[in-house]
Amino acid sequence: MKKLYNPFLFRIIPIVILTILTAYGSNCDTSSSNGGNTVPQEILGNWKLIEQTGALQDICPNETVLFESSGNATLTCPNSNSITRTFTVSNNVLTYTQSGVSYGLQILNSGNLYLTGQNVSRNLEYQKITDSVIIISPDSKPGSNNSSEGGLVK
């Protein structure tokens, strides 16, 4: 009588399946180790607000923002304490985690960063600055909510 199965295939198939699952599993761990948040290198560093447009123009003039690869943004209005907020970037949309405010993200070669309000009626333009330009007053007032992280329009 002829054999209807090949014992070799029954041994090799589980090995192939385990190898594939191991390879995909290792990729999942790598991509989720920072919560799935990939911060574009182009936005890292210090930025100064140079223009705001839209119906809601409530951001303090000359606000500075320090975007870090950790997903933290430090927002500072002149003569105010800095506030730190977490953010995510996905599909060219920057979202502040605590408030849920989202901006379309556009970076130009000229050193400018454009944030276009997605769920808030404001658009912001920032210019890249160096650390030596940032001045934080030692007699700062308590934190201000007048930052680009500010709440949603109701």
N, C-alpha and C positions, 0 to 999 in steps of 0.2 A: 504494500500500500504506500502511496506517495504522501509525503509530509505536506500539510496545508499551511504551515507556518514556518517561519525562519527564526530560530532562537536568537540569532545574532541581532536581528532588528529589534526584538523585545529588550535587548540589553542596551543597544545604542540609543534608542529613542528617549528613554528617561535621562540619559546623560546629556543629550542635546537640549532637552527641555530645561534641565537644571542649569546648564550653562547660559542659556538665553535669559532665564529668569534672574540669575545672578548678575548678569551684565545690566539689565534694565533696572534692577533693584539698586545697584550702586549709583546709577545716574539719578534716580529719584532722590537719594540721600544727599547728593551733591547740590542739586538745584533747590532743595527745600531747606538747606542748612541756615539760610538767612531769611527764612519765612517766604521765599519765593520773590523777594524784593530785589530787583537788580537796578541799582542807581547808575544812570549814565555818567561816565567819567566827565563829560562836558559840563555838567552842572555842579560838580564838586568845587568848593571854594566859596569865596565871599562875593556877594552881589549887592549893589546899591540900587534902590528904586529910583528911576529917572522919569517915569511917566505912568499915569494911570488913567484909563478911559473906561467908559461904560456908565450905566445909570448909577451905580454905587461906587462913589469915589471917597471911601472912608479910611483909606490906609494913610498912616502918618507919612508926610513927605520925608524923603531921604532915609526911609527904612533900609536896614541892611539885613541880609540873610546869609548865613553860613550853612551850606548844604554839605553834609558829611556822608561818606560811603556807608556808614552804619544805619542810615535811614533817619537820622536826627537832623532837624533844621533849627538853628538858633536865630531867632528874629529879634531885632533890636531897633526900637524907635529912638531918635535922639532924646536925650535927657530922661530915659526910662530904663528900667531893668530889662535885661534880655529874658526872653521866654524860649524854652526848648520844646519843640513839637516833633512827633514822629510823622514820617511821610512814606508813601510808597509811590513807585513809578511803574506803570504798566501800560503798554500800547501807547506811549507818548502822552499819558495822562498822569499828572502829579496830583496825589490826593493826600491832604492832611488827615491823619488817622482820627484824631480826637473830634474834630468838627465835621469831617466828611466833605469839606470844601474841595472841589476838584478843578484843576486847570489843564487845558491843553498845553502841551509843552513844545516850544519851538526854540531851537538854539541856532543863532546865526554866526557865521565866521567872523563877523565884526566884533565879537565879544559881548553881544547882547543876548539876553534871555527873555523870551516872550511867554507870558502865562495868560492864556485866554480862558476866562471863566466858563466852566461847563455847567455848573449848578448854582452859580452866583453871578450877578450882573456887574462884573468888574474884569478889566484886562490890565495886566501889569507888565511893564518893561523894566528890566534890570540891566545894569552894566557891570561887567566883571571889574572887581577892584582888588588891590593888594592889601595884605594885612596891615601894612604901615599907614594906610589911609583911614582905617577904622578908629574912631575915637569914642570911647564909652565914658560918660560922665561919672565921676566917683560919687556924686551926690544924687544918684538916680532915684526916681520915684518908683512906687510899686508897679508891677507889670501891667502893661496896657493890652487891651483886647483889640486895639486898632492896628492889626497886622494882617498880612496876607492870609493868615490862618483863620481870620475872623469868621464868625458864624454865617450861616446861610440866610439869604433874603427870604422873608416870609410873605 
